[in-house]
Amino acid sequence: MTPSQAAPPYRATDRTVPTRARERASHDRELVRSILDETSVCHLGFVRDGAPVVLPTLYGRVGDVLYVHGSTGSRPLRMAGQTDPGLEVCLTVTHVDGLVLARSAFHHSINYRSVVVHGTARQVDDPEEKRSALDALVDHVVPGRSSDSRPANAKELAATAVLRLDLDEVSAKLRTGGPGDDPEDLALPYWTGVVPVVRGYGAPIAADDLDPSVPLPAYLSAL
């Protein structure tokens, strides 16, 4: 993508501009998407009976839309279907990239990349959008898997609810680099630096009842 074709940034709002370390915040659309695409677990926050609730759950991204799924009996999904225009939520995603060890305890930190999304989550009622959303959720965890498994049947679709959250009020925040020790601490005899945190996958373990003639799919080998 050339500079002239670059996607426009997300709009900045009072809720997406941090009060601390503003220089670490970004509304760059491609940066936000890259952070979201690198993992599949988010934390979904909402208010229930006047108290905050935060739940870990899976999500998938299609363009500028996030889809979150769960049981039709799940409280936030029921709430999103009962309220108009939907359920006000805050969704977050975080990657820890390194442990930052300073000479002073005060300046210890982590290198991270995070995304915070504010908005109104709505239940997906359209059958085709729902099927596409569920495929996106599966492929977000393991790319290529949705076309290599049985699609949900009518009973399973009826038991599954999907929330749609548009990426409109969203921002990224990140820290990179080494420790920020005070000048008077630079001569202290303590090790200082960054310990990288790396994510990886082990070799796939076949189910006990897998037919030995079924080969390991190429998309799993690519992981």
C-alpha positions in Angstrom: 0.0 0.0 0.0 1.5 3.3 -1.1 1.4 6.4 1.2 -1.4 7.9 -0.9 -3.4 4.7 -0.4 -2.8 4.3 3.3 -5.9 3.7 5.3 -7.0 6.8 7.3 -6.4 6.7 11.1 -9.2 6.1 13.5 -10.7 9.3 14.9 -9.4 10.4 18.3 -12.0 10.9 21.1 -11.8 11.7 24.8 -12.0 8.0 25.5 -9.2 7.0 23.1 -6.6 9.6 24.1 -4.8 8.5 27.3 -4.1 10.9 30.1 -0.7 9.4 30.7 2.1 8.6 28.2 0.2 10.1 25.3 3.3 9.6 23.1 2.7 5.9 23.2 -0.8 6.1 21.8 -1.7 5.7 18.2 -4.8 5.8 16.1 -3.1 4.3 13.0 -5.5 1.9 11.4 -3.0 -0.7 10.2 -1.2 -0.8 13.5 -4.5 -1.4 15.3 -5.4 -4.2 12.9 -2.0 -5.9 13.2 -2.3 -6.0 17.0 -5.8 -7.4 16.8 -4.8 -10.0 14.2 -1.9 -11.4 16.2 -4.0 -13.0 18.9 -7.5 -14.4 19.4 -8.4 -13.7 23.1 -9.8 -10.4 24.2 -11.3 -9.1 27.5 -14.9 -7.8 27.1 -16.0 -5.3 29.8 -19.6 -4.1 30.4 -21.8 -3.0 33.3 -24.2 -5.5 34.9 -26.6 -4.5 37.6 -24.5 -1.3 38.2 -21.2 -3.2 38.6 -18.4 -3.7 36.1 -17.8 -7.1 34.6 -14.8 -8.2 32.5 -14.9 -11.5 30.6 -12.1 -13.2 28.5 -13.5 -14.5 25.2 -12.5 -15.3 21.6 -13.0 -12.8 18.8 -12.4 -12.5 15.1 -11.9 -9.5 12.8 -13.5 -8.8 9.4 -12.4 -5.5 8.1 -13.4 -2.9 10.7 -15.7 -5.2 12.6 -15.0 -7.5 15.5 -17.2 -10.5 16.2 -17.4 -12.1 19.7 -19.3 -15.3 20.2 -20.8 -17.3 23.1 -23.7 -19.3 24.3 -27.2 -17.8 23.8 -27.4 -18.2 27.6 -24.4 -15.9 28.2 -25.4 -12.9 30.2 -23.6 -10.2 28.0 -25.0 -11.7 24.8 -28.5 -11.8 26.3 -28.1 -8.2 27.4 -27.0 -7.1 24.0 -30.1 -8.6 22.5 -32.4 -7.1 25.1 -31.2 -3.5 25.0 -31.7 -0.9 22.3 -29.5 -0.1 20.5 -27.2 -2.7 22.1 -24.8 -3.2 24.9 -22.2 -0.6 25.7 -18.8 -2.4 26.0 -15.1 -1.9 26.2 -13.0 -4.5 24.5 -9.2 -4.8 25.1 -6.4 -6.9 23.6 -2.8 -6.9 25.0 0.5 -8.5 23.9 3.5 -8.6 26.3 6.7 -8.4 24.3 9.3 -8.0 26.9 10.2 -7.6 30.6 12.0 -4.3 31.2 14.3 -4.6 34.2 15.7 -1.4 35.5 18.3 -0.6 38.2 15.5 0.8 40.3 12.3 -1.0 41.2 10.3 2.1 40.3 11.4 2.0 36.7 10.7 -1.7 36.0 8.2 -2.0 33.2 7.1 -4.2 30.3 7.2 -3.7 26.6 3.7 -4.2 25.2 1.2 -3.6 22.4 -2.5 -3.1 23.3 -5.7 -2.0 21.7 -8.8 -0.6 23.4 -12.2 -0.5 21.6 -15.2 1.4 22.9 -18.6 1.0 21.4 -22.0 -0.6 21.3 -22.1 -4.4 20.8 -25.2 -5.7 18.9 -26.4 -9.2 18.4 -26.0 -10.6 14.9 -29.4 -11.8 13.7 -28.8 -12.2 9.9 -28.1 -15.9 9.3 -25.5 -15.3 6.6 -23.6 -12.7 8.6 -23.7 -15.0 11.5 -22.2 -17.9 9.5 -19.5 -15.6 8.1 -18.7 -14.3 11.6 -18.3 -17.8 13.0 -16.0 -18.8 10.1 -14.0 -15.7 10.9 -13.7 -16.6 14.5 -12.4 -20.1 13.7 -10.0 -18.8 11.1 -8.8 -16.1 13.5 -7.6 -18.8 15.8 -6.2 -21.1 13.1 -6.2 -19.6 9.6 -7.7 -22.0 7.1 -9.5 -24.1 9.7 -13.1 -23.1 8.9 -12.9 -24.7 5.4 -11.4 -27.9 6.9 -14.2 -28.7 9.5 -17.9 -29.4 9.5 -19.9 -26.1 9.5 -22.3 -25.5 12.3 -25.7 -27.1 11.8 -29.1 -25.4 12.6 -29.2 -26.6 16.2 -25.6 -25.4 16.9 -26.3 -22.0 15.2 -29.5 -21.6 17.4 -27.4 -22.3 20.5 -24.7 -19.7 19.5 -25.0 -16.0 19.8 -22.6 -13.6 18.1 -21.9 -9.9 18.9 -20.8 -7.4 16.4 -18.6 -4.5 17.5 -17.7 -1.9 14.9 -14.1 -0.5 15.1 -14.9 3.1 15.3 -13.7 4.5 18.7 -10.4 2.6 19.0 -6.8 3.2 19.8 -3.5 1.4 20.2 -0.9 1.9 22.9 2.6 0.5 23.0 5.9 0.6 24.8 9.2 -0.4 23.2 12.9 0.0 24.1 15.0 -0.4 27.2 14.8 0.8 30.8 14.5 4.5 31.7 16.8 4.7 34.8 17.4 8.0 36.5 20.9 9.4 35.8 22.0 9.1 39.5 21.3 5.3 39.3 23.4 4.5 36.2 26.4 3.5 38.3 24.5 1.0 40.4 25.8 -2.6 40.1 22.5 -4.2 39.1 21.8 -6.0 35.8 19.5 -4.0 33.6 18.0 -4.7 30.2 15.0 -6.4 28.4 14.0 -10.1 28.6 12.0 -10.8 25.4 8.7 -12.6 25.7 8.1 -14.9 22.7 4.9 -16.7 21.7 5.2 -20.1 19.9 3.4 -23.3 19.0 4.3 -26.9 19.8 4.0 -29.8 17.5 0.3 -30.7 16.9 -0.9 -33.8 19.0 -3.4 -35.9 17.2 -6.6 -37.0 19.0 -6.6 -40.6 20.2 -9.5 -41.5 17.8 -8.0 -39.8 14.7 -7.9 -42.1 11.7 -4.2 -42.6 11.0 -4.8 -42.0 7.3 -5.8 -38.4 7.9 -2.7 -36.3 7.2 -1.6 -33.2 9.2 -3.1 -30.2 7.3 -0.6 -27.8 5.7 -2.1 -24.8 7.6 -1.1 -26.6 10.9 2.4 -27.3 9.6 2.7 -23.6 8.8 2.1 -22.6 12.4 
